[in-house]
Amino acid sequence: MVVAMSFLAANDAILKLVGAELPVGQMLVVRGAALCTFLTLGCWIGRQKVSFSGLLHPWCVLRGVAEIIATYLFISSLALLPIALASTLVFSFPIILTAVSGPVFGERVGPWRWGAVLAGFVGVLVVTAPGTGSWQPALALPLGAAVFVAVRDVSTRFVAPHISDGSVTLTSAITVIIGGLASLPFGWAPLSVHAVSWLTLGGLIIAISFFTYVMAVRTGELSLIAPVQYIVILWALIYGLVFWNEVPGLRELVGGAIIIGSGLLILHREKVQHDRLAAQHEQKAGTE
């Protein structure tokens, strides 16, 4: 998970770098072509079955649509906001997921997790400061991206079990390319060797991130590895400081800490609930 999230942060930095040279849609097409190549190679090496029926599964397609919208919003925000600020706001998506898990999945959300959701939204308000001179419309971009990341993850829960991870991931990658091509009528910039090289590297990096993420989820204990995802924000702080001289203010640091703390509390309470249900199941099985 450390590798997956570190590579994800590196990909974000590359997109912010190349974003000064190319429009968002064009970047997504070039990087997407490299990503599909590397993903296909990875599926072949891992002997994962990829079928057209899997690629066109309705929930896979919906996941891909949510992915392209989230990607557009997030990459657009990188051109307007410090990378650490954009990354912090995007990682409010676990809070959104928890808020909708009851109505969508019928899951029981206890007072601790509802408190964490409320605190998380307070953290977002601290960072964005709506109604004050610190508010800027660009802040809505990573928040919108967080909503669609939540939609993507909810869609993933409905994907049929027999569909391989490769099919799910490739559908998203192909959808992102199609979404990027839709921006062609609005004008593309001439491609340079510099941009193509960086975006090809970005395709390789994000492919490694995808595969290592799946490996982490399948082999590790979720309660242990899930909090590691927040290392993205640490890397974003480092990249912003080193390459763009971006220093977060006190308000951003406090609000970001509240958002991260809320996410960690949600993960902890999910672990507690999972352990409780597992213990009840074992006790019932022993009684029978």
KAHUPE-V473862 format. One record per residue. N is the residue number from 1. RES is the residue in three letters. PHI is phi as a letter, one per 40 degrees, with the letter a starting at -180 (none if undefined). Layout:
((N RES PHI) (N RES PHI))
//
This chain:
((1 MET none) (2 VAL c) (3 VAL c) (4 ALA d) (5 MET c) (6 SER c) (7 PHE c) (8 LEU c) (9 ALA c) (10 ALA c) (11 ASN c) (12 ASP c) (13 ALA c) (14 ILE c) (15 LEU c) (16 LYS c) (17 LEU c) (18 VAL c) (19 GLY c) (20 ALA c) (21 GLU b) (22 LEU b) (23 PRO c) (24 VAL d) (25 GLY d) (26 GLN c) (27 MET c) (28 LEU c) (29 VAL c) (30 VAL c) (31 ARG c) (32 GLY c) (33 ALA c) (34 ALA c) (35 LEU c) (36 CYS c) (37 THR c) (38 PHE c) (39 LEU c) (40 THR c) (41 LEU c) (42 GLY c) (43 CYS c) (44 TRP c) (45 ILE c) (46 GLY c) (47 ARG f) (48 GLN c) (49 LYS c) (50 VAL b) (51 SER b) (52 PHE c) (53 SER c) (54 GLY c) (55 LEU c) (56 LEU c) (57 HIS d) (58 PRO d) (59 TRP c) (60 CYS c) (61 VAL c) (62 LEU c) (63 ARG c) (64 GLY c) (65 VAL c) (66 ALA c) (67 GLU c) (68 ILE c) (69 ILE c) (70 ALA c) (71 THR c) (72 TYR d) (73 LEU c) (74 PHE c) (75 ILE c) (76 SER c) (77 SER c) (78 LEU c) (79 ALA c) (80 LEU b) (81 LEU b) (82 PRO d) (83 ILE c) (84 ALA c) (85 LEU c) (86 ALA c) (87 SER c) (88 THR c) (89 LEU c) (90 VAL c) (91 PHE c) (92 SER c) (93 PHE c) (94 PRO c) (95 ILE c) (96 ILE c) (97 LEU d) (98 THR c) (99 ALA c) (100 VAL c) (101 SER c) (102 GLY c) (103 PRO c) (104 VAL c) (105 PHE b) (106 GLY g) (107 GLU c) (108 ARG c) (109 VAL b) (110 GLY c) (111 PRO c) (112 TRP c) (113 ARG c) (114 TRP c) (115 GLY c) (116 ALA c) (117 VAL c) (118 LEU c) (119 ALA c) (120 GLY c) (121 PHE c) (122 VAL c) (123 GLY d) (124 VAL c) (125 LEU c) (126 VAL c) (127 VAL c) (128 THR c) (129 ALA f) (130 PRO c) (131 GLY g) (132 THR b) (133 GLY c) (134 SER c) (135 TRP c) (136 GLN a) (137 PRO d) (138 ALA c) (139 LEU c) (140 ALA c) (141 LEU c) (142 PRO c) (143 LEU c) (144 GLY c) (145 ALA c) (146 ALA c) (147 VAL c) (148 PHE c) (149 VAL c) (150 ALA c) (151 VAL c) (152 ARG d) (153 ASP c) (154 VAL c) (155 SER c) (156 THR c) (157 ARG c) (158 PHE c) (159 VAL c) (160 ALA d) (161 PRO d) (162 HIS c) (163 ILE c) (164 SER c) (165 ASP d) (166 GLY c) (167 SER c) (168 VAL c) (169 THR c) (170 LEU c) (171 THR d) (172 SER c) (173 ALA c) (174 ILE c) (175 THR c) (176 VAL c) (177 ILE c) (178 ILE c) (179 GLY c) (180 GLY c) (181 LEU c) (182 ALA c) (183 SER c) (184 LEU d) (185 PRO c) (186 PHE c) (187 GLY h) (188 TRP b) (189 ALA c) (190 PRO c) (191 LEU c) (192 SER b) (193 VAL c) (194 HIS d) (195 ALA c) (196 VAL c) (197 SER c) (198 TRP c) (199 LEU c) (200 THR c) (201 LEU c) (202 GLY c) (203 GLY c) (204 LEU c) (205 ILE c) (206 ILE c) (207 ALA c) (208 ILE c) (209 SER c) (210 PHE c) (211 PHE c) (212 THR c) (213 TYR c) (214 VAL c) (215 MET c) (216 ALA c) (217 VAL c) (218 ARG c) (219 THR b) (220 GLY b) (221 GLU c) (222 LEU d) (223 SER c) (224 LEU c) (225 ILE c) (226 ALA d) (227 PRO c) (228 VAL c) (229 GLN d) (230 TYR c) (231 ILE c) (232 VAL d) (233 ILE c) (234 LEU c) (235 TRP c) (236 ALA c) (237 LEU c) (238 ILE c) (239 TYR c) (240 GLY c) (241 LEU c) (242 VAL c) (243 PHE c) (244 TRP b) (245 ASN f) (246 GLU c) (247 VAL b) (248 PRO c) (249 GLY c) (250 LEU c) (251 ARG c) (252 GLU c) (253 LEU c) (254 VAL c) (255 GLY c) (256 GLY c) (257 ALA c) (258 ILE c) (259 ILE c) (260 ILE c) (261 GLY c) (262 SER c) (263 GLY c) (264 LEU c) (265 LEU c) (266 ILE c) (267 LEU c) (268 HIS c) (269 ARG c) (270 GLU c) (271 LYS c) (272 VAL c) (273 GLN c) (274 HIS c) (275 ASP c) (276 ARG c) (277 LEU c) (278 ALA c) (279 ALA c) (280 GLN c) (281 HIS c) (282 GLU c) (283 GLN c) (284 LYS c) (285 ALA c) (286 GLY c) (287 THR c) (288 GLU c))
//
